[in-house]
Amino acid sequence: MGILQELLKDIPVPRMAKVKVKFDNHKIGDLEKALLEKLQQERIREKVQPGMEIALAVGSRGLDRLVELTAVTVKFLKDLGAKPFIVPSMGSHGGATADGQREVLAHLGVTEETVGCEIRSSMEVIKVGELENGLPVYLDKYASEADGIVVINRIKPHTAFRGQVESGIMKMISIGLGKQKGAEACHQLGFKYMAENVPAMAKMIMKKKPLLFGVATIENAFDKVAVVDVLTPEEIIEKEPALQAKAKELLPKLFFEQLEVLVIDEIGKNISGDGMDPNITGRYPTPYAHGGPDVTKMVVLGLTHETEGNANGVGTADFTTQRLVDRMDLEVTYANGLTSTVVAPTKIATTLQNDREAIQAAVKTCNILDFTKVKMVRIKNTLELSEIEVSEALVDYVKQHPNMELVSELYVLPFDEKGNLF
């Protein structure tokens, strides 16, 4: 037995109980019909002329029904006589390579066959101009040469800054369509100024290039489309702040103000750009965002398959496992930090040899006198919060909360012979 095992051998892992969490589950059933109603408005139709080559910006986030949103928009443009093509719009994602970005789209189900149009992937950009503060503004070369640009994105709170506009259409224009150079430029002065630079860059691009409209969605707490809208450039500027406020209302959450230990089974870029959504965990990579529970110690156990070794976010946790570290692609992970300029999330958290020891380490260091009374919550990931596990010390609180329901008796967490949960 090594020194770490000696230090942890008497630390108890609390008994847990399953809890169902209630959120607003309103969603759009017939998305094609809802989207077409928005697209067929005269102010949208009149922007599309026969023969126009139109670049359709599609990103790397796992939007609900992304393939359907894209395919319906492609067909709408084709029916008006336009010639749409897809431009991967994801900043530096996909390893900042043209083939990598095409592969990211394929992983999300967006291929030339599924959406019905060509994909033109390149990391080449043109310089559109400079902001007053000197930051250059870039745009994908294919998009810059098109007769029109259309953007598809989900609107939601950002994980590293607060402002009237965070993640959404404007960010897709300024960072997604800017490719690696655009993402790097927008992050150059840090997240402290992101709330100013994102809309400023987007407005410059919209002023100098023919952005036709944006397709915006808002998802409910179960990551299902609850709102879809189609906005002209003027409406993007006017309405995106209100749509973002709506997105914040629908965001899922952990209904606890303070937790001593939070255990997260998996993180990944398909879950959040930060691996796990700080809006849920309360742990942010910068001091320019806030919200969520106060968590004393956080444990991350594994990586999703879809993240392909990108462990961005693991450094936000206090403890992790050797199996997560073994699956890390350091080059891809570190590239994330070098582009965003925020490198704390790409550091490797204190690493224990298995799940049990990582959880025990969090309990040992959470600064309470009686370890058997630890307030601990375990979640699968920050996208799936409708069923969670809570420790014995939180059971009475759960019973009294209107958004939570206890659905099991207390039980001992099941570890295999290697000390990992199954």
C-alpha positions as CSV (number, residue, x, y, z in Angstrom):
1,M,0.0,0.0,0.0
2,G,1.4,3.4,-1.0
3,I,1.2,6.6,0.9
4,L,-1.9,7.8,-1.0
5,Q,-3.7,4.6,-0.3
6,E,-2.6,4.8,3.4
7,L,-4.0,8.3,3.7
8,L,-7.3,7.4,2.1
9,K,-8.0,3.9,3.4
10,D,-10.3,5.0,6.2
11,I,-12.1,7.8,4.4
12,P,-15.8,6.7,3.9
13,V,-17.7,7.0,0.7
14,P,-21.3,8.0,1.6
15,R,-24.4,6.0,0.9
16,M,-26.3,7.5,-2.0
17,A,-29.9,7.8,-3.2
18,K,-31.4,8.4,-6.6
19,V,-33.3,11.7,-7.2
20,K,-35.5,12.8,-10.1
21,V,-35.2,16.5,-10.9
22,K,-38.0,18.4,-12.5
23,F,-37.5,21.0,-15.2
24,D,-39.6,22.7,-17.8
25,N,-39.8,20.1,-20.6
26,H,-41.6,22.1,-23.3
27,K,-40.2,21.4,-26.7
28,I,-41.1,21.9,-30.4
29,G,-42.6,18.7,-31.8
30,D,-42.7,19.5,-35.5
31,L,-39.4,21.4,-35.9
32,E,-39.5,21.3,-39.7
33,K,-42.9,23.1,-39.7
34,A,-41.9,25.6,-37.1
35,L,-38.6,26.5,-38.9
36,L,-40.3,26.7,-42.3
37,E,-42.9,29.1,-40.9
38,K,-40.1,31.4,-39.8
39,L,-38.1,31.0,-43.1
40,Q,-41.1,31.6,-45.3
41,Q,-41.6,35.2,-43.9
42,E,-41.3,37.7,-46.8
43,R,-38.5,39.6,-45.1
44,I,-36.4,36.4,-45.1
45,R,-37.5,35.2,-48.6
46,E,-36.7,38.5,-50.3
47,K,-33.0,38.2,-49.2
48,V,-32.5,35.1,-51.3
49,Q,-32.2,35.4,-55.1
50,P,-32.0,32.6,-57.7
51,G,-28.4,31.7,-58.5
52,M,-26.9,33.1,-55.3
53,E,-24.1,31.0,-53.8
54,I,-24.8,31.0,-50.1
55,A,-22.4,29.8,-47.3
56,L,-24.3,28.1,-44.5
57,A,-22.3,28.3,-41.3
58,V,-22.6,25.1,-39.2
59,G,-20.6,24.7,-36.0
60,S,-19.1,22.0,-33.7
61,R,-21.6,22.2,-30.8
62,G,-24.0,19.3,-30.5
63,L,-27.2,21.2,-31.2
64,D,-30.4,19.3,-30.8
65,R,-31.6,18.2,-34.3
66,L,-28.7,19.9,-36.0
67,V,-29.0,17.8,-39.1
68,E,-32.7,18.6,-39.5
69,L,-32.2,22.3,-38.9
70,T,-29.4,22.3,-41.6
71,A,-31.3,20.1,-44.1
72,V,-34.5,22.2,-43.9
73,T,-32.5,25.4,-44.3
74,V,-30.6,24.0,-47.3
75,K,-33.9,22.9,-49.0
76,F,-35.5,26.3,-48.4
77,L,-32.5,28.0,-50.1
78,K,-32.5,25.5,-53.0
79,D,-36.3,25.9,-53.5
80,L,-35.7,29.6,-54.0
81,G,-33.1,28.8,-56.6
82,A,-30.0,29.5,-54.5
83,K,-26.9,27.3,-54.3
84,P,-26.1,26.6,-50.7
85,F,-22.9,25.1,-49.3
86,I,-21.8,24.3,-45.8
87,V,-18.8,26.1,-44.2
88,P,-17.6,24.5,-40.9
89,S,-17.7,27.3,-38.5
90,M,-16.0,26.3,-35.3
91,G,-13.0,28.5,-34.7
92,S,-10.0,26.2,-33.9
93,H,-12.0,23.0,-33.2
94,G,-11.2,19.9,-35.1
95,G,-7.5,20.3,-34.4
96,A,-7.6,23.6,-36.4
97,T,-7.4,21.7,-39.7
98,A,-9.8,21.6,-42.7
99,D,-10.1,17.8,-42.6
100,G,-10.6,17.8,-38.8
101,Q,-13.4,20.3,-39.0
102,R,-15.1,18.2,-41.7
103,E,-14.8,15.2,-39.4
104,V,-16.3,17.1,-36.5
105,L,-19.4,17.8,-38.7
106,A,-19.6,14.2,-39.7
107,H,-19.5,13.1,-36.0
108,L,-22.5,15.4,-35.5
109,G,-24.3,13.7,-38.5
110,V,-23.8,16.6,-40.9
111,T,-22.5,15.3,-44.2
112,E,-23.1,16.2,-47.8
113,E,-25.5,13.3,-48.0
114,T,-27.5,14.0,-44.9
115,V,-28.1,17.8,-45.5
116,G,-28.1,17.8,-49.3
117,C,-25.3,20.2,-50.2
118,E,-21.6,20.5,-50.6
119,I,-19.2,21.0,-47.7
120,R,-16.3,23.4,-48.3
121,S,-13.8,23.2,-45.5
122,S,-10.7,25.4,-45.3
123,M,-8.8,27.2,-42.5
124,E,-8.0,30.0,-44.9
125,V,-9.5,33.4,-43.9
126,I,-9.6,37.0,-45.2
127,K,-9.1,40.0,-43.0
128,V,-12.3,42.0,-42.9
129,G,-10.9,44.9,-40.9
130,E,-9.9,46.0,-37.4
131,L,-11.8,47.1,-34.3
132,E,-10.9,50.4,-32.7
133,N,-8.9,48.5,-30.1
134,G,-6.7,47.1,-32.9
135,L,-8.1,43.5,-32.9
136,P,-8.2,42.1,-36.4
137,V,-11.5,40.7,-37.7
138,Y,-11.3,37.6,-39.9
139,L,-13.8,35.6,-42.0
140,D,-13.7,32.2,-43.7
141,K,-12.5,32.7,-47.2
142,Y,-15.2,30.6,-48.8
143,A,-17.9,32.5,-46.9
144,S,-16.2,35.8,-47.8
145,E,-16.6,34.9,-51.5
146,A,-20.2,33.8,-51.3
147,D,-23.1,36.0,-52.4
148,G,-24.7,35.5,-49.0
149,I,-24.1,34.0,-45.6
150,V,-26.5,32.2,-43.3
151,V,-25.7,31.2,-39.7
152,I,-27.2,28.3,-37.7
153,N,-26.5,28.2,-33.9
154,R,-28.0,27.7,-30.5
155,I,-28.2,30.6,-28.1
156,K,-27.1,29.9,-24.5
157,P,-25.1,31.4,-21.6
158,H,-21.4,31.4,-22.1
159,T,-19.1,29.6,-19.6
160,A,-16.4,32.2,-19.2
161,F,-18.0,35.7,-19.5
162,R,-21.2,37.6,-18.9
163,G,-22.7,40.2,-21.3
164,Q,-25.8,41.1,-23.2
165,V,-24.6,38.7,-26.0
166,E,-22.8,35.5,-25.0
167,S,-23.0,32.2,-27.0
168,G,-25.2,32.4,-30.0
169,I,-25.5,33.9,-33.5
170,M,-23.0,36.8,-33.0
171,K,-20.4,34.5,-31.5
172,M,-20.8,32.2,-34.4
173,I,-20.2,35.0,-36.8
174,S,-17.2,36.5,-35.0
175,I,-15.4,33.3,-33.7
176,G,-16.9,30.4,-35.6
177,L,-16.7,31.9,-39.0
178,G,-13.3,33.5,-38.1
179,K,-11.8,30.0,-38.0
180,Q,-8.6,29.6,-35.9
181,K,-7.3,33.1,-36.6
182,G,-10.6,34.7,-35.8
183,A,-11.0,32.7,-32.6
184,E,-7.4,33.6,-31.6
185,A,-8.0,37.3,-32.3
186,C,-11.2,37.4,-30.3
187,H,-9.6,35.7,-27.3
188,Q,-6.4,37.8,-27.6
189,L,-7.4,40.4,-25.0
190,G,-9.0,37.8,-22.7
191,F,-12.5,37.1,-21.6
192,K,-12.6,40.3,-19.6
193,Y,-13.4,42.1,-22.9
194,M,-15.2,39.3,-24.7
195,A,-18.7,40.8,-24.0
196,E,-17.5,43.9,-26.1
197,N,-15.4,42.2,-28.7
198,V,-17.8,39.4,-29.8
199,P,-20.6,41.7,-30.9
200,A,-18.2,44.3,-32.3
201,M,-16.6,41.8,-34.6
202,A,-20.0,40.3,-35.6
203,K,-21.3,43.8,-36.4
204,M,-18.3,44.6,-38.6
205,I,-18.7,41.4,-40.5
206,M,-22.5,42.0,-40.9
207,K,-21.8,45.5,-42.2
208,K,-19.1,44.5,-44.7
209,K,-20.3,41.1,-45.9
210,P,-23.8,39.9,-47.1
211,L,-25.1,38.1,-44.0
212,L,-28.6,37.2,-44.9
213,F,-30.1,35.8,-41.7
214,G,-29.4,33.6,-38.7
215,V,-31.3,30.5,-37.6
216,A,-31.4,30.6,-33.8
217,T,-32.5,27.9,-31.4
218,I,-33.0,27.8,-27.6
219,E,-32.9,24.4,-25.9
220,N,-34.8,23.4,-22.7
221,A,-33.2,21.7,-19.7
222,F,-33.3,18.4,-21.6
223,D,-31.4,19.8,-24.6
224,K,-34.4,19.7,-26.8
225,V,-35.3,22.6,-29.1
226,A,-37.9,24.8,-27.2
227,V,-37.6,27.9,-29.4
228,V,-36.6,28.4,-33.0
229,D,-36.4,31.8,-34.8
230,V,-35.0,33.3,-38.0
231,L,-33.4,36.7,-37.6
232,T,-32.2,39.3,-40.1
233,P,-28.9,41.1,-39.3
234,E,-30.8,44.0,-37.7
235,E,-32.9,41.6,-35.6
236,I,-29.8,39.7,-34.5
237,I,-28.5,42.9,-33.0
238,E,-31.8,43.8,-31.5
239,K,-33.2,40.5,-30.3
240,E,-30.3,38.2,-29.4
241,P,-30.0,39.7,-25.9
242,A,-33.6,38.8,-25.1
243,L,-33.2,35.3,-26.5
244,Q,-30.2,34.8,-24.4
245,A,-32.1,35.8,-21.3
246,K,-34.7,33.2,-22.2
247,A,-32.0,30.6,-22.6
248,K,-30.8,31.3,-19.1
249,E,-34.3,30.8,-17.7
250,L,-34.5,27.3,-19.3
251,L,-31.0,26.2,-18.3
252,P,-30.9,23.1,-16.1
253,K,-29.4,23.5,-12.7
254,L,-28.4,21.8,-9.5
255,F,-30.8,23.0,-6.9
256,F,-28.2,23.2,-4.2
257,E,-26.5,26.4,-2.9
258,Q,-23.5,24.7,-1.4
259,L,-22.0,21.2,-1.9
260,E,-19.0,19.7,-0.3
261,V,-18.3,17.2,-3.1
262,L,-19.5,17.1,-6.7
263,V,-18.7,14.0,-8.7
264,I,-19.0,14.1,-12.5
265,D,-18.8,10.8,-14.3
266,E,-17.7,12.2,-17.7
267,I,-16.7,15.4,-19.4
268,G,-16.2,16.2,-23.1
269,K,-16.3,18.8,-25.8
270,N,-19.7,17.3,-26.9
271,I,-21.0,18.1,-23.4
272,S,-19.7,21.7,-23.3
273,G,-16.9,23.7,-24.7
274,D,-15.4,23.5,-21.2
275,G,-15.9,19.8,-20.9
276,M,-18.6,20.4,-18.3
277,D,-20.8,23.4,-18.2
278,P,-19.6,25.9,-15.4
279,N,-23.2,27.3,-15.3
280,I,-24.1,23.9,-13.8
281,T,-21.1,23.2,-11.6
282,G,-20.5,26.8,-10.4
283,R,-16.8,26.4,-11.3
284,Y,-15.7,28.9,-14.0
285,P,-12.4,29.1,-15.9
286,T,-12.3,32.9,-15.5
287,P,-13.4,35.4,-12.9
288,Y,-15.8,37.1,-15.5
289,A,-18.7,34.7,-15.1
290,H,-20.7,33.6,-12.1
291,G,-23.7,31.5,-11.0
292,G,-24.4,27.9,-9.8
293,P,-23.6,26.1,-6.5
294,D,-20.6,26.7,-4.3
295,V,-18.7,23.5,-4.6
296,T,-15.8,22.8,-2.2
297,K,-14.2,19.8,-4.1
298,M,-15.0,18.5,-7.5
299,V,-14.1,15.1,-9.0
300,V,-14.1,14.2,-12.7
301,L,-13.9,10.5,-13.5
302,G,-13.8,10.0,-17.2
303,L,-14.0,11.4,-20.8
304,T,-16.8,10.9,-23.3
305,H,-16.0,8.8,-26.4
306,E,-17.0,11.7,-28.6
307,T,-14.5,14.2,-27.2
308,E,-11.7,12.1,-28.8
309,G,-9.2,12.8,-26.0
310,N,-9.9,16.5,-25.6
311,A,-9.9,16.8,-21.8
312,N,-10.4,20.6,-21.7
313,G,-12.0,21.3,-18.3
314,V,-10.3,18.6,-16.3
315,G,-8.1,21.3,-14.7
316,T,-11.2,23.0,-13.3
317,A,-11.8,19.9,-11.1
318,D,-9.8,19.1,-8.0
319,F,-9.4,15.4,-8.6
320,T,-9.5,13.0,-11.5
321,T,-8.6,9.4,-12.4
322,Q,-5.7,7.7,-14.1
323,R,-8.1,6.2,-16.6
324,L,-9.1,9.8,-17.7
325,V,-5.5,10.9,-17.9
326,D,-4.6,7.8,-20.0
327,R,-7.3,8.8,-22.5
328,M,-6.1,12.4,-22.9
329,D,-4.8,13.7,-26.1
330,L,-2.5,16.3,-24.7
331,E,-1.9,18.1,-28.0
332,V,-5.6,18.6,-28.8
333,T,-6.3,19.5,-25.2
334,Y,-3.5,22.1,-25.0
335,A,-4.4,23.6,-28.3
336,N,-7.8,24.4,-26.8
337,G,-6.0,26.5,-24.1
338,L,-3.6,28.1,-26.4
339,T,-6.4,29.4,-28.6
340,S,-8.7,30.5,-25.8
341,T,-5.8,31.9,-23.8
342,V,-7.4,30.2,-20.7
343,V,-5.0,27.4,-19.8
344,A,-6.1,26.5,-16.2
345,P,-8.8,24.1,-17.6
346,T,-6.3,22.1,-19.6
347,K,-4.1,21.4,-16.6
348,I,-4.3,17.9,-15.2
349,A,-6.1,17.7,-11.8
350,T,-4.6,15.7,-8.9
351,T,-4.8,12.2,-10.3
352,L,-5.8,9.1,-8.3
353,Q,-5.6,5.5,-9.6
354,N,-9.3,4.8,-9.6
355,D,-12.8,6.3,-9.0
356,R,-13.0,5.2,-5.3
357,E,-9.8,6.9,-4.4
358,A,-10.6,10.1,-6.3
359,I,-13.9,10.4,-4.4
360,Q,-12.3,9.6,-1.1
361,A,-9.7,12.3,-1.8
362,A,-12.4,14.8,-2.4
363,V,-14.2,13.8,0.8
364,K,-11.0,13.9,2.8
365,T,-10.1,17.5,1.6
366,C,-13.6,19.1,1.7
367,N,-13.0,20.7,5.1
368,I,-15.6,19.1,7.3
369,L,-15.2,17.4,10.7
370,D,-17.5,14.4,10.2
371,F,-16.8,12.7,6.8
372,T,-20.0,10.6,7.1
373,K,-22.1,13.7,6.8
374,V,-20.6,14.9,3.6
375,K,-23.0,16.7,1.2
376,M,-22.2,15.0,-2.0
377,V,-23.9,14.9,-5.4
378,R,-23.0,12.7,-8.3
379,I,-24.1,13.4,-11.9
380,K,-23.4,11.7,-15.2
381,N,-22.5,14.9,-17.0
382,T,-23.7,18.5,-17.1
383,L,-26.2,17.8,-19.9
384,E,-28.1,15.0,-18.1
385,L,-29.5,16.3,-14.8
386,S,-33.0,14.9,-14.7
387,E,-31.7,12.0,-12.5
388,I,-28.9,12.5,-10.0
389,E,-27.5,10.9,-6.9
390,V,-27.3,12.5,-3.5
391,S,-25.6,11.5,-0.3
392,E,-27.4,10.7,2.9
393,A,-26.8,14.2,4.3
394,L,-28.9,15.7,1.6
395,V,-31.9,13.4,1.7
396,D,-34.0,15.6,4.0
397,Y,-33.3,18.7,1.9
398,V,-34.4,16.8,-1.2
399,K,-37.6,15.7,0.4
400,Q,-38.6,19.3,1.0
401,H,-37.6,20.7,-2.4
402,P,-40.4,21.2,-5.0
403,N,-38.1,20.4,-7.9
404,M,-36.7,17.2,-6.6
405,E,-38.1,13.8,-5.7
406,L,-36.4,10.9,-3.9
407,V,-36.9,7.7,-6.0
408,S,-34.7,5.1,-4.2
409,E,-33.6,4.0,-0.8
410,L,-30.0,4.7,0.2
411,Y,-27.4,2.3,-1.2
412,V,-23.7,1.7,-1.3
413,L,-22.0,2.9,-4.5
414,P,-20.9,-0.2,-6.6
415,F,-17.2,-0.3,-7.3
416,D,-15.6,-3.1,-9.3
417,E,-12.4,-5.0,-8.4
418,K,-10.3,-2.1,-9.8
419,G,-12.1,0.5,-7.7
420,N,-14.0,2.0,-10.5
421,L,-17.8,2.6,-10.6
422,F,-19.9,0.5,-12.9
